[in-house]
Amino acid sequence: MTTASSQEVLNATLQKLSSNKARWATRSLREKRNDLATLLKRTAAAAPDWVAAAIQAKGVSRGSAGEGEEWISGPWAFEASLAALLRTLERLEQRQPVVSHDHLHQLANGQVVVDVFPSTVFDRLLLSGFSAEVWMQPSVTMSNFDDHIAVAYRKPDPAGGVALVLGAGNIASIPPLDMLYELAAENRVAICKMNPVNEYLGPIFERIFAPMIEQGFAAVVYGGAEVGASLVNDARVDKVHITGSALSHDAIVYGPGVAGSTRKQNREPLLNKPITSELGGVGPVIIVPGPWSDADLQFQAEHVATQKLHNNGFNCIAAQVLVLHEQWSLKDRFLAKLEATMKTIEPRPAYYPGAKERQAAAVSAHSTVATMGGGDVPRTRIQNVDSKSADSAFQTEYFGSVWAETTLSASDPASFLAAAVKFANEKLMGTLGAQIRIHPETARELGPKLEEAIADLKYGTIGVNAWSGVGFLLANVAWGAYPGHPIHDIQSGRGVVHNALLLHETQKNVIRAPFAPFPRSLSLGELHLSPKPAWFVTNKHAATLGRLLCEFEVAPSFLKLPAIFASALSA
């Protein structure tokens, strides 16, 4: 266990950062590119130790899909953001457009959409058939779009600032990614307080950021709520960012306990500085009825299992509520395959604090529950939740391997989808991510009604035959909640991170992926080469794929692709 940083250390660290914030803000784009390039090389060198520390702490088997998760959502996610930001800073330095207007289009209502993925030839090869869009807020138009890029770099005489990052304890890349966003996108120096759950990664992050720490541009410190409160309330901290729970957010803004709750009710925040946040929620998976084959049912069962069991369910973007068509003839077969798939996944320790208590509370609140193995805290299915009720499964983020199912009655797929969107928007807590699973034939039949459903969903990232969590991995996506939550009803948070194109005033992201893997996809009219994705919890080669992707990201080369393709296709 790492020793909590003393008040003397915190004071000296903040003084050093504060003394250098203007120097960072006025640092040339070339110098910042060199800084990020150094981070990329140092991440590649530290990646094996990073992954080894994570799998040991989480009790994950070496060579398993769990190790693959640590490679992909750990160093690879960080490397990908560094590489994408390097491309953006290079365009800014050369006074080239960060986003060509060839990559923009408009919806029927005039809303501007940015095609952000694929953006390179390697994107097209490594994630064939995947695409990502960032939808801008209505205030952004084609004529003023360029004014909404790299806003922090438009200030003529920037004074800079000190950003406090309260690091997440679950996904390993979140703390350095949040630091990186403050540094490269917001032009602030950054201090990260590690979460006690994964503070073992702090020394590795210190190794990666060492040159920037020495210059007073970054810092990593340790401790619990007391250290966090000291930093939040220090006058030298200009802005706070937290990835965590709404309860933690509210304790920062209004103070803890009964007094904090009273201040929240009275709209009397204690915090008098900006705060951004990414806070999770209850993620829906909308299963649109269609002519699914047995292979389709199995693949999508593995897909949904991944959305629930990635990182053993300790994900802010984890799927929690399956929304099914009551009259779909394949509903029970799909649920049976999903439950059978979950039983086959290697058990893992529930390393995140409170998992046992959250699972027990979910079980005690429901009469129809099934468990399906999973280690010290059972994987749990809450069955037949009434969609018209105010059930706790719709309002409580279980943050673990607990999921619920509900059904909606509708006359056809189009009316079901519309009802499911309304249900997700109005009944479920949070707006971080939502998923739609739809057969290509059904999608073609629905036509514009599918696009209307996507437009109507009020979520920060929507996955159409994709897990919305893929948006976390795609560096050009503006990751965060749907905008508009007031500070007293924060839901899934405010602001965005990652966002390597430095877009300002974004609304949502839409990720689209193949319904079926190659080569079976060809029979469905899907022209792509993607096999089972590397992040699937059923991918037996995920560990090898993750390592190869990390090695590729730091030095892309066509010569490295055959090994990646061979490993991917054998999954």
N, C-alpha and C positions, 0 to 999 in steps of 0.2 A: 504494500500500500504506500502511495506517495504521501509525504508529509504536507499538510496544508501550508500554504504560503503565509508567512507572518505578516503582520501589519507593516513592519519595516520594509519587507520585500515588496509588498503591494505599493507602498508609498514611493519607493525608489523607482519601481517599474513605471508607474503612472507619470512620475516626473520626467523620466527619460522619453516616454512616448509623447507627452505634451510638448516637450522641448523640440521634438523632431517632426511634429505633425505638419507644420508649414513647409518644411523641407521636402517631405513626401508629396504634399499637394502640388508643389511647383517642380517636382522632379520631371525631367523630360520623358517623353514617350519612349525614346530609345533606351534610356536608363531603366525604365520600368519593364520594358521588354526583356532586357538583360536580367533583371531581377526574377521575372517569371520563368525565363529559360533556365536559370540556375535552380529554381524550385523544381522544375520538371526533371532535371538530371538527378537532383538529390532525392526526389520521390522514387525514381526508378531504382536507385541504390538502396533505399530503405524499404522497398516494397516487400521483400521476403521476410524481413524481421517484423514488419507491420502485420502481415497475414499470420505469421507464426504466433505472435502475441495474441491476436484476436481469437484464433481457433482454440488456443489453450485456455483463455479466459472463459470462452463460451462453451467449452466441452464438446467441440466439434471434431469429428474424425478427420484425420489427414487423408486427402484424396477423395473426400466425399463431396456431394453437391454443396454442403455447408461451407467447405473450404472455397469452392468456386464462388459462392456468394461474397465471401470476404475479399477475394481478389477483385471481383467486378464492382461491388458497391463500396469498396475501400480504395486502394491506390488507383485502379483504373478510372473510376469516376473522377478522382482528383486530377489525374493526368489529362483526361479528356477535356476538362474545364480549362486547365492551364494551356493546352494546345489551342483550344478555340479562342481564348482571350488573347493569346499571342497573335493570332491572325487578325483579330479586331484591332489591337493596338498598332499593328503594322499598317493596316489600312488608314487608321487615323493619322499616323505619322506621315504617311505618303499622301495624305489629303485625298484618298480615294473613298468612294462611298462604302460604308460598312455594309449596307444592304442595297443592292441594285433594285431599281423599281421593276425589273423583270421578275423579281421574286415576290411582288405584291399582286394581290387581286382584291376585289371587293365582293361582298355578299350583296344580295338583292336589296338589302336595306342601306347599302352604302358603307357598311362597316369594313374597315381595312384589315386584311389578313396577310400575314407574312409567312411565306414558305421557308421554314428554317432547317428542315432536314428532308432529304439528304442535301449536304452542301459541298461535299467533295466526292471524287470518284471512289475513294475508299469507303465512304458512307454507303454508297450504292452497292458495293460488293459485300461488305461485312454485315449489313442489315438490309438485304434485298427485300423489297416489298414493303418496308416500313417508311412512313412519312410523318412529319410533324409540322403543324401550323401554330403560329401565335396570333390570336385575334386581339386586335387593339381596342381600346375603349372608344366609344362613339365620338369623343372629342377629337380624336386623331383622324385626319383626312389625308387624301392623297397629296394635297397641296402643302400640308404642314408636317407630313410624316418625317421628313429629314430633321425637323426641329426636335423630334422625340427620340433621338439617338445620342448616347454618350453625353447626357445633360451635364454631368459633373465636370466634364472637360470643357464646357463652354464658358465657365466663369473666368473673367479676365485676370483676377487677382485672388486666387483661392487661398483661404486661410487654413484649410484642412480641418481635421477634427480627430477625436479619439473615440473609437467605437468599441464597446464592450460586447463580446460574443459569449453568451452563456451556452456552452456546448451541449449537444445532445449526447445521451448515454447509450444509444442503440446502434445506429449505422455509423461505421467508423469514419467515413469521409465527411460527415456533416460538419464537425468543428473546423477542419482546415478549409473546406469549401466556403463556409460562412465568413471565415477570416479573409479568404481570397476575394470574396465579393466586396467586402468593405474596402479592401485595399485597391483593387483594380477597377471596380465599377463606381464606388462612392467616393474614392479619393481620400479615404481616412486611414490613419494607422489603426491597428487592431490589437486588442488584448483578449485572449480567449481563456475563460475559466473552464477548466475541464470538469465534466460531470463525474462525481465519484464512482459511477458505475463503470466507466471506461477510462479512468485516469491513467491506467497502465500504458495508454497510447501517447500520453503527453510527452514523455522523453523522446519518442520517435518523431513527433511533430516538431519538437525543439530542434532535433537534428536536421529536419528538412528545412525549417525556417531560420536556421542558425545565422546566415549572413544578414538577413533582415532584422533578426533580433539584436545582433551586434550593432546595427546602425540605428536602432531605436524606432524601427517601423512596425515591429510586431513583438508579441510576448505571449507566453503560455504560463498560467498560474493554476493553483490547485486549492481545493477546499470545498466545503459544503455551503449551505444556505447563508451562514454567517459571513463568509468571505464574499459570496455573491451580493449580499445586501450592502456590504461595505463599498464594493466597487460601483454598484448601481447608484448609490447616493453620493459618490465622490464628485465634486464640482468639476474635476478635470475630465470626467467622462461626458462626452457630448451626445452620445446616442447609444441605445441598447438594442441588441438583437437576441432573441431567444428561440430555440427550437426545443419544444417540450410539450407540456400540457397547458390547457386553459387555466387550470388551478394555479400553476406556477406563474403564469402570466399575470393573473389577477392579484396574486400576492405581491408581485413587483409593483404593479400599478397602484393598488389600493392599500397594500399592507396585509399581513396575515391575520387569521383568526376572525373572531366576531366583529372586532373593530373594522377590519378590512371589508367584511361583508356589508357592514352598515355604510361605509363610505361608498362602496359600489352602488348600493341602492340609492344613495343620495347624489350619485354622479359627482363625487368629490375625490378625484385621484390625487395621490401623494406625489406621483412621479411628474416632474415638470420638464422632462426632456423627451425627444422622440424615441419611440420604440417600434420595432418591426418584429414579426413573429411568424412561426410556422408551427401549428399546434395540432395537426391531425384531425380526427373526427370519425364518424361512422360511414365507411365507404360502401356504396351499393354496387352490386353486379347485376345488371339487367339482362336476363336471358330471354331473348326474343324467340318465340316458337318458330320452328321451321323443319325442313326435311333432313334432319341430321342423321347421318349414317352411324353405325356402331363405332367406326373409327373416329368420327367427329365427336361423339359423346365422350370417348376415352381421352382424346387430345384436349378437349375443353375442360374435362374433369381435372386433368393434370394442370391446366392453365389456372383454373380457379383455386386448386390446392396450392399452387405457387403463390397466388395473391394473398392467401391466408397464412401459409407456413414459412414463407421467406423470413429468415432471421427468427424462426420459431414464433412468428406472429408479432414480434416486438417492432412493429413498423407503424408510423403515423399514417401511411398510405395503404395499410393492409385492408383487404376486403373484409367486410363484416356481415352484410345483409344481402342474401341472394333474393332477387325479386323474380318470381316465376309466374308464368301463365297457368292459371288454375286448370284450364281444360287441355293443356298441351299433352298429347298422348305419350310423349317421351319423358315427361317430367320425372316420374319415379325411377325410370332407368338411369337418367342422368344423375339423380341424387344417389342412387346405389353405387354407380361408378365413382362418384366423388368420394363417398364414404370409404369405399374399398381402396381407392388411391391413397387417401390419408392414412389408412392403416399400414400401408406398405412403406411409408416414408420413415427413414431412420429416426428413432427417438432422440430428443435432445434435452439437455437440462434447461429448465426455465430460469435462466440466469438473471433476468431482470426483476428487481424487487417488486413485491406485491402481486405477482402473477397468480399465486395460489389463492390469495384472497379474492382477486377479481373473478377467477373462475368459479370459486365457491359461491360468490354472490350471484353470478349469472345462473348457476344451477338452482339455487334456492328460490329464485324469483320465477321459475318456470316449471310447469308440470310435466312437459314432454321433452326429455333431453336424452341424447345418446352420446356416449364417450367412445373413443376409438384409439386407445393407446396414446403414445407420445412422450413417455418419460414420467418425470415426477409430477407434472401437472397435465392431466389428460386433455387430449384434443376433444373438443366438445361441440356438438351440434344441437342447437335449440330449434326444435321442430314446430312447424305449423303456427308461427306467430301471426296473430290477427292483424292484418294490415290497417284496420280501422282503429286499432287500439293505440294507447299512449305507452306502449311497452318500453321497458328499460333498454331492450336491445336496440331500439331506435335512437336512444338519447345518450347512451353510455358507451364510450370507447373502451372496449375490454382489454386492449393492448396485450394480446396473448393469442393462444390458439383456440379461441372461442368464436363461433360464427352462428348466424341465425338464418332461417329461411322464412319467406312469406310469399303469399300468392295473391294475384289480382285476377278478377274475372273480366273477360273482354270478348267481344264478338270476333275479332280478327287481330293479326299481328300489329297493324297500324294503331288500332285503338288501344291495344295493350301497351305499346311503346309510349303513347301519349300519357296513359294513366300512370305508367311506371315513372316517367319523368316528373309528373306532378307529385307523386308519392315521395320520390327522392328529394325534391326541392322543399316540400312542406313538412315531411315527417322526420327526416333524418338530421341529426346534429352534425354540423361541419360542412365545409365546402371545398375540401382539398382535392379529392379525386373520385371519379365515378367511371364505371365500365359498362359497355354495351357489347354483348355477344350476339352476333347475327350472321346467319348463313348467307353466303353471297347471292343465292337465288332469292332469298327473302329481301335482302338489301335492294336488289334490282327491282323487285315488285313494289317496294315501298317508295323508291325513288326520292322525290323531294321531301317526303314525310320523315325520312330518316334524318335528312339535313335539318329539318325543322326541330326535331327532337334534340339534336346536338346543340343547336342554337339556344333552345329553351333550358337546357340543363345549366344550373348556376353552380358550376364547380370550376376550380382552378385548372384542373387537367382532366380531360375526358379521353378514355381509351376505347376506340372502336376496334374490337377484336384484339386489343392490346391491353396489358395492364397499365393503368395510369402511372404506376411507379416507374415505367420506362422513361417517363418524362423527367424523372430525377436524374437519370443517367445521361440524357441527351443535353449536352452543355448549352446549346442555343435556345433551349426552352426556358421560359420565364417561370420558374418554379415557385408556387405559392398558392394561397387560397383565392377564391373568387373575390374581387374587390368590393368594398363597401361596408364591411363590418365596423360598427362603432366600437369604441374602446371598452364600453360597458357590456357589450355582447360580442365578444371577440371571435367566437366560433373557431374557425381554423386559422385565424391570424390575419395579418396585414403586411403588405409589401411582398417583394419577390427576391429570390436569390438565383445563383447560377447565371442564366440570362447573359450568355457570353457576347451577344450582339448589342448589349447595353441598350435595350429598348425601354422606353419610358411610357407609362400609362398603358400597360397591357391589361387584358381582361381574362383570357383563358387560353389554354393550349389544347389542341386536338391531335392525338396520336392515333394513327391508323396502322394496322398490321394485318398480315394474312390470317384468314380463318383456319387454314390447314397448312401443315408443313409441306415442303417439297419432298418428293415429287407428286404426292397425292393431290396437292393444290391444283395441278394442271387440269385434272378432271372436273374441277369446279370453276374453271375459267380464270384462275388467278395465276398471273405470269410473274413468278419470282423464283428465287433459288434458296430461300431460307429454310433450313431444317429446324428441328426443335431448338428454341432459343437457349442460350447459354445459362440464363438465370433460372430456368425451370428447376424445381426441387427434385424432379425425376431425371435430370440430365446427369448421366453417369460420368461424363467427361468434363463436367463444369470446372473442376479444379485445374485441369490442364488448359482448357480454353481460357479461363481467367488469367492464368500466368502468361499465356501467349499473347493475349490482348494487351496486357500491361507492357510487355516487351515491344509490341508493335507500336503502341501509342507514343512512346518516347522517341522512336525512330522509325516512322512508317516506311515500308518498302514492299514492292510487289513480290520480292523474293521470300517474304515472310508469310504470304497468304496461303501457299499450299499446305503448310502445317496446320494453320488455323482451319482451313476448309476440311482437311482430312479428319481432324478431331471433331469438328462440328457435325459432319455428315455421319460419323460413326455413333452419334448419341442416340 
